Amino acid sequence: MSIADLPSVNELATRIHPDYPEDDAVFAERLRLYPEGCRVLEGEHGLVAYVVSHPWRHQEPPPLNALLGALPPRPSTFYIHDLAMAPEAQGTGAGASIVALLADHASASGLSSMSLIAVNGSAGFWQRQGFEAVHNPLLDSRLRSYGDDARFMSRTLQASGWHPSSQQIGALYERHAMAFDRDRGRRLVERTWFERFRDVMPAGADVLDLGCGSGEPVARYLIETGHRVTGVDSSPTLIGLCCSRFPDEMWIAGDMRDVSLSRRFGGVVAWNSFFHLTPDDQRAMFAVFRAHAEPCAALMFTSGPRAGEAIGAYQGEPLYHASLDTAEYETLLAAHGFSVVQHVVEDQDCGGLTVWLARMQSG
């Protein structure tokens, strides 16, 4: 797309999206900020399709007809702001080709997801392109300007540049679930940190345990000290052990990156699980933390001591770990409403783990 295309782009936008008007300045700004994501398709008689897209923050879509000002310095998704196709271009496969082009571009840029707001009954098209609807109450206010049928949708990408073992975490733990349960043991060497976690969160609060494993020993400790636990883990076998050991709690076999529950918790913990995510996925997780944290909730997770990837081993297979740097974690926590309570790098009293403990703002 070039500046000379903007009149035709605006004309097609008005024709295809009459119920979603945007000022000419919106398209001009997107083109200026990220020309690589602004493309047009020419037909025999002129422009028949355009797409406007750019890097952005996951689950934080800008409102309709709003200027961005600037792109985020650390984006966590590739956001498709608008894809419009004239009737003569529809049904030709052009739409799928455009999306595939954008997916390749986003992956090459190191981003691990694409996202958008589907309107005008287009959710079916986006589902066929691999997008899934994301249900998060915190998105409701952002979707309001797009109309009642608006749906926020996301698609996971294989971001280039990360070690291949980053895609095998869930499968590895499922293959070796019983060995992991045995090796993890029942001794809570992290007791001091979980006592601090309990001191920060409201008394008797419910806890969301992301990457709960077999429920031993962390969930057991929380349950025995008076907390209801909702646990999430990608290994169905480990979740099965949780169900058999603690049948009165809620256990979910699923990916922590996709968690979208219709409630909030006084405590959120991702102990020795968060650091298995790629840096991009770690950035996106802070929106998940925020979406599930009550006012004054405690958040605790383990990271690496410095930015980068570290490939360990378990049962003879590569085991992926990654970390952001300290300053970026601090920025992400603050941006999502958390204040740091305590941060210890390679705590020698806790097996050398690097631990973050934070508190959600009060309102």
Secondary structure, DSSP 8 states (H G I E B T S, - for coil): --GGGHHHHHHHHHHH-TTS---HHHHHHHHHH-GGGEEEEEETTEEEEEEEEEEE-TT----TT---SS--SS--EEEEEEEEE-GGGTTTTHHHHHHHHHHHHHHHTT--EEEEEE-TT-HHHHHHTT-EE---GGGHHHHGGG-TT-EEEEEE---TTS-GGGG-HHHHHHHTHHHHHHHH-S--TTHHHHHHHHHHS-TT--EEEET-TTSTTHHHHHHHTT--EEEEES-HHHHHHHHHH-TTSEEEES-GGG---SS-EEEEEETTTGGGS-HHHHHHHHHHHHHTEEEEEEEEEEE-SSSEEEEEEETTEEEEEEE--HHHHHHHHHHTTEEEEEEEEEEGGGTTEEEEEEEE---
